[in-house]
């Protein structure tokens, strides 16, 4: 049975918003296991972002209040402060999922070499939203974005796309 209310709509399109690198402080662990899993704070130590319409720095304020479920899936809960190269502030938040399959968990656990693991071997996706009082970047308040994450030396990085 076909629902007559269903229409063919345009396929979702995206365009590059920016690439973001977040340098991380040593993790703060809230015990081995809480009622929902293992809570870890990955504090932001700085970083950079750059794209066609904006670029700047990640301030050393904020971070990821991650929850690691017993199955190893990490639930992201991130708040970051961005400063554009022309001085405007942007509040960036996102949630997401980071699934590390069993065959790469040992390699990903080694902080010294985990950046060498191919990002195609894990699933790391986010849904950034933005808030700013800047007139120049006010358009960020009204967009939806998606990010693909990967590990870099000293932190994490994301390729962020604006959904058109």
Buried (B, 14 or more C-beta within 10 A) or exposed (E): EEEEEEEEEEEEEEEEBBBBBBBBBEBEEEEEEEEEBBBBBBBBBBBBBEBEBBBBBBBBEBBBBBBBEEEBBBBBBBBBBBBBEEEBBBBBBBBBBBEBEEEBEEBBEEEEEBBEBEBEEBBBBBBBBBEBEBEEBEBBBEEBBBBBBBBBEBBBBBBBBBEE
